[in-house]
Amino acid sequence: MADIFVSYTSGDRDWAFWIGQELARLQHQPRIHEWEIQAGGDIPAWMEERLQRADRVLCVVSADYLTKDYSGWERRSAQWAAASKRPNFMLPVFVEDCEAPVAMGHLKRCKLFGLAEDNARASLEAYLAEAKPPQTQVRFPGGPEAPPTPAVITQFPGLKLALSNIPIAVPRHFLGRDDALEAIDAALRRYEGRVAITALHGLRGVGKTSLAATYAERHKADYRATWWIRAQTESTMRADIVSLGVRLGWTTADEKEQPALDKVRERLRQEGEGLLLIYDNAIDPMSLKPYLPPGGAVRVLVTSNAHAWRGVAAPVEIRLWPKQIGADYLIARTGRESERAIAQALSEALGGLPLAHEQAAAYCERLDVSLAEYTRRLELAPAKMLDAERDAPAEYHDRLTVAKTFALAIDEAAKLHPAAEPLILHAALLAPEPIPVFVFSEGRGKFGEPLASQLVDDGLDEALAALRAFALIDRETIVDERDRAITTETIRLHRLVRAVAVRRLQGETAEAARRVLIEAMAEVFPRKVWNDPSAWPRARRLDALALHLVGGASSSPTGAEAPASEILNLLGQYRAAALAAYVQARQLLERALAIREKALGSEHPDTAASLNNLANVLKTQGDLAGARSLFERALAINEKALGLEHPDAATNLESLAILLQAQGDLAGARPLHERALAIRENALGPDHSYTATSLNNLATVLLAEGDLDGARALFERALAIHEKALGPEHSETAINVCNLARVLRDLGEIPEAERLFERAIAIGERARGAAHPLTQRFQSHYARLLLITGRQVEALSIAEGALAVHEATNGSNHIWTKDSAGVAADALAALGRADEAAALRARYGLGDGSAL
């Protein structure tokens, strides 16, 4: 096998590593510099040596690859060697749709982009395989053809017409499947001299049967016989296999079925070379396996809705059409060239499902309506349009419509597991987003019996497997956008499957199902989204689903007011804390408050919690007066309902004190902070994280009053507690770190202050993102240190960045915005740009002095 140098750029590292593993699997020796060069190694020397010794150079080609220096040297060296003295030296493998340079354009290339992994693997293997003529007799393409129904064929080679019983014609408009056809051919040729089995799987109506028929038609010259076997039932499989034996003379028409079947399977083992068997619409590997050839060199192509074929076959997933291919089909089928844009939109609405495209095109042609009109009717009555029987293709399972296709699939899945149908009906009511599996596992207690019991232990996985067996759902592992170590198992429904499933839920049944989903969502949504970033990855996965359940409706189902208000409350807090989307947060929190006031009354502690949460957002938006009124009302409710010494009352005291502090009322804020600290120390203990928060808040008053030593002691104590209770990477810890840095800065301990500022900023960037207002608050404080240490240019740049974020998220009147503006103005003044500094101060009402 070959020594292959892999040339790539850093942006395509994942592709290079994957290709390298595939090369090793094929017994080649991949040469990848990141796999071989140790720390301190000489990269150019390694590159020169490996290029000189390589049998071939494989170029991982993308638009980025074609512009980089190192990859350019490697590519041009390979091109020169291939053109001058080493034929076939360069192997271009495209991982992105980009234009090849002229000097590379004449070389045979491999395309991996846009393919499923199995398809990409097969394409790469076929590309690297040795070119050679067909191993079976090629049919003479000229001259008269033999009769379409020849007599029993007993000899081979030399036949002018291969035997075939393909029952369907290749579609006239066959688009977008060239890569799949190549992957099928590569998979079937993989095992020379022994049986090769390939399984086409995918959603119902995606075109697996048409693809198999097209492959058989295009490769009929490769086989002496192509035989179609109806694999949906045991009886049809047996009959069709015996029928093949009769046509080939391996058995007689009057022989009993079982002996005839045994004879045919044995002859397939011995004389299967040059035969292609197509098992159409197979249920699963278990039911098919007894009827597969037991060995030999026969080629087998299977079509199935089930995905789990790796035990017996090489799976090739048939994907939905991208909107461009879907639009091409709609235009070709209807002749409406002028409707390209609407054709793409309609293709998206149809979810890329070929069967749905055929129904839509047939409808438009039959009634002579435009694609735009069909789109409008689909939006108004999706169930009716998806079930238009007159427009279903005659060759598709006796004119099954999209609606009936999926309805029958749901019924069949229910036979495999009793939870399959209720599970998909509930999932269909959720937003068209990936649905975390934990919604059903952790929230199963809310679904009632018998479903709750059916999902215990491995019941949920079994129910999902039943739905996957009929291609009704996909399972997908979602990697968190911020932390790739966090993954979530999810399921996804095709939009047309959702439309068909929802049709089964009407009136009270739909309301009851939605009520159950709201209760389950309230059960699984993380609680500490306001101040704990570790809760945000789960909230990210649930956000769109939860908002769809409660955010778009004017009222919640009767009996679901409490969980609906809880979801609204948590969504509002998440949007404020994690996304800094304060306008949306306020709307959600106002809805939560309205529901709680109506359902629980104006004096309930849950109402007080909603008041406090809404007030926090109003304060962030700069509405201090409005926030103060809500804080005071929340405090009064909890003091009356829970008592003066309850921890919830301490939370209200803290919130009100912070607001008074923002208004400049330090005398009013300090006793409230002290009272809150005493309550928390007594109720929760001196080492609780909430106690540390109270220490931190009281210290900020001391800092504002000029008691730097007193503030430092409290900040240091709070930081020690938070590091132990919450960890060194928590947002609350970062706030303590920044506040301690501010004190040290004012005390003149500049090196230690700078180290702490940098630490706080780093934590903020990791926990909330570089553009989050809190992270930029840390930056603004750090800019003040830079300014007082003579680094005016850097201070101005950082302060202006913080100002832009704070104004965009908090508004121009917020204290954080004014503080950032003040630092920027002071930096401008220090740089001799007094007019600009004065204008900035005037814009934000800062007066003539320093901001901090």
C-alpha positions, 0 to 999 in steps of 0.5 A, a space after each residue: 500500500 502507499 505512503 501518502 503525504 496529507 497536505 492541508 491547512 489548519 482550518 481543515 484539520 478535522 477533515 485531514 484527521 478523518 481522511 488520515 484514519 480512513 487511509 490507515 483503515 485501507 492499509 495506507 500509511 498517512 503522513 500528517 505533520 501533527 501526528 509526527 512532529 514533536 514539540 520543537 520539531 523542524 516543520 519545513 525539514 519534515 515536509 521536505 523529507 516526507 514529500 520526497 519519500 511519498 508515493 502520493 500527495 493527497 491535497 485536502 482542498 478548500 477555499 482556505 487551502 488554496 490561499 495559504 502559504 504552506 499548503 501552497 508550497 505543498 500543492 505546487 510541489 505535488 503539481 509539478 512532480 505529477 506533471 513532470 516525472 511522477 504520474 498520479 502523484 497528486 490526489 485532489 480531495 475536495 472538502 468544500 465546493 470551490 473552484 480548482 486552480 487551472 493547474 489542478 483542473 485536469 486531475 481526477 478528483 474526489 468530492 467529500 462535501 455534502 455527503 453522509 459519512 458512510 457515503 464519503 467513506 465509500 467515495 474515498 475508497 473508490 477514488 483510491 482503488 486501482 482502476 480496472 475493467 469490469 469483472 463481469 460480461 459487458 452487454 453489447 450496446 448496439 444491435 437488436 435487443 432480445 425479447 423482453 421476456 426471455 426463456 429460462 437462462 441457463 448459460 453465461 457469459 455472452 448474453 446480449 440481454 440481462 435478465 431483469 424483473 424491475 417493476 418500476 420505471 426510472 423517474 423521468 425527472 431524476 435529480 440530485 442523486 449522483 453522489 448516492 449512486 457513486 456511493 452505492 457502486 463503491 459499496 457493492 464493489 468493495 468485496 471482490 469475490 464475495 457477497 456484498 450487501 448495501 442498504 439504502 435507508 432514509 425517511 419514507 418518501 425520500 426516493 430509496 426505491 426509485 434510486 435502487 431502480 435507477 442504479 439497476 438501470 444504469 448498471 444493467 450491463 454489469 450484471 447477467 441478471 437483476 432481480 427485484 424482491 419484495 421484502 416487506 413480507 416473508 411470503 413475498 420474499 420467498 415467492 420472488 427468490 423462488 421465481 428467480 430460481 425458476 427463471 435461471 433453471 435452478 428449480 422447477 415451477 412445480 417444486 414445493 416452496 421450501 426445497 426450491 428456496 433452499 436450492 436457490 440460496 445454495 446456487 446463489 452461493 455457488 453461482 452468484 457472480 454477476 447477479 444483483 438482487 434488490 430487496 425492496 422495502 425490507 423491515 429490518 435486518 432480522 427479518 431479512 437475514 434468513 433470505 439473504 444469500 449465504 455466501 458467494 459473489 452475489 451483489 445485494 441492494 436493500 432499501 429500508 426505512 430502518 437505519 440499523 444495518 451495520 451488522 449485515 450491510 454497508 449502510 448508505 443514508 439517502 438524504 432529503 433534497 436541498 432546496 436547490 434540488 427541490 426547486 429544480 424538480 418542481 420547475 422541471 415537473 411543472 415547467 414554471 421557470 419564472 417561479 424559481 424563488 417560490 420553488 425554493 421556498 416551497 421546497 423548504 416548506 416540503 422539507 426536501 421530501 421527494 414524495 411531497 414534491 411530486 404531490 405538489 407538482 402533480 397538484 399544480 399541473 392538474 389544477 393549473 395553479 402556480 407554485 405560489 398558490 400551492 404554497 399558500 394552500 399548504 400553509 392554510 391546510 397542510 393536512 388536506 394538501 398532504 393527503 391529496 390522493 389524486 396527486 400521489 404517484 401511482 408507482 408509490 405503494 398503490 398511491 399512498 399520499 404523504 399523510 397516509 405514508 406517515 400515518 401508517 408508519 406511526 401505526 406500525 411503530 405502535 405495534 413494536 412498542 406501546 409508547 411509540 405513538 403517544 411519544 411522537 404525538 407529544 413530540 409533534 406539539 413541540 417546536 421544530 427543533 432538536 428535542 432533548 431525550 431527557 425531556 421524556 426521561 426526566 419528565 416522564 412522571 408528568 405524562 401520566 399512566 400508562 406512558 410514564 411506566 412505559 418509559 422507565 428503564 430502557 422503555 424510552 430507548 425501545 420506543 424511540 427505536 420503534 419510531 426510528 425503525 419506520 424512519 419517523 425520527 432521527 437521533 442526533 447528538 448536539 454539542 454545546 456551542 460554548 463547551 464541546 465537552 457537553 453533549 445532549 442526546 436529541 430526537 428530530 422530527 421531519 416537519 411533514 411527520 409533525 404535520 401528520 402526527 398533530 392531525 391526530 390531536 384535536 380539541 381537548 386531546 391537544 390541550 391535554 397533551 400541551 398541558 402535560 408538555 408544559 408540566 414536563 418542561 417546567 420539571 426539566 428546565 434548570 432553575 439557577 439560570 439567573 446566576 449560574 452559567 453551568 445551567 445555561 447549556 441545558 437552558 440553550 437546548 430547551 429555550 426554543 422548545 419552552 418558548 414555543 410552548 408558552 411564549 406564543 400563546 395568550 393563555 395557558 391551558 386550564 390547569 397549567 397556569 403554575 408550570 407555565 408561569 414558572 417556565 416564563 419566569 425561567 425563560 425571562 431570567 435566562 434571557 436577561 442573564 445569559 443573552 442580555 436580551 432585556 426587552 424579551 426578558 421583560 416581556 416574558 417576566 411580565 407575563 409570568 407575573 400576570 399569570 401568578 397574580 391572577 392564579 395565586 393572588 397579589 400576596 403570594 410568595 411566588 408573586 413576590 419572586 416574579 416581582 423581584 425578577 422583573 424588577 432586576 430587569 427594569 433596573 438593568 434597563 435603567 428604570 430605577 424608579 420602576 424597579 424600586 417600587 417592585 422591589 419594595 412590594 416584593 419585600 413587603 409580601 415576603 416579610 408578611 407571608 414568610 417572616 422577617 428572618 426568612 432567606 427570601 426576605 434577605 434576597 428582597 433586601 439585597 435587591 432593594 439595597 443594590 438599587 438604592 446604592 445605584 441611586 446614590 443612597 448609600 445611607 439607605 443601602 448599608 443597613 439593608 445589606 447588613 440586615 440581609 447578611 445577618 439573616 443569611 449568616 443565621 439561616 444558611 451559615 457563614 460559609 454559604 454562597 449566598 452569605 458570600 454574596 451578601 458580604 460582597 454587596 456590603 463591601 461595595 458600599 464600604 468601597 463607595 464610602 471610601 473605607 478601602 480596608 474594610 471593603 478589602 476584608 469583606 471582599 477577600 472573605 467573600 472570594 474565599 467562600 465563593 471559590 470553595 462553594 461555587 468553584 474558581 470559574 463561577 460568575 459570582 467568583 469572577 464578580 468577587 475577583 473584580 471587586 477585590 481588584 478594584 480595591 487593590 487598584 485604589 490602594 495602589 497595589 497595581 500588579 496584583 490588581 491587574 492580575 485579578 482584573 485579567 482573571 475576572 475577565 477570563 472567567 467572564 469570557 468563558 462563562 458568559 462570553 466576551 460580549 456579555 455586559 458583565 464581562 465588559 463591566 470587568 473590562 471597564 474597571 480594568 480600563 481605569 487601571 490602565 488609564 491611571 498607569 499611563 496606558 491611555 490608548 489601550 484604556 480608550 480602546 477597551 472603554 469604548 468597547 465596553 461602552 458600545 456593549 453597555 449602550 446596546 444592551 442596557 441603554 444610555 442611562 444605565 450606570 454601567 453605560 455611564 461608567 464606561 463612558 466616563 472612563 472613555 472620556 477620561 482617556 480622551 482627555 489624557 490623550 489631549 482630545 479635550 473637545 471629544 472628552 467634553 462632548 462624550 461627558 455631555 452626551 451621557 450627563 457626566 459633568 466635568 469630572 472623572 466617572 469613577 
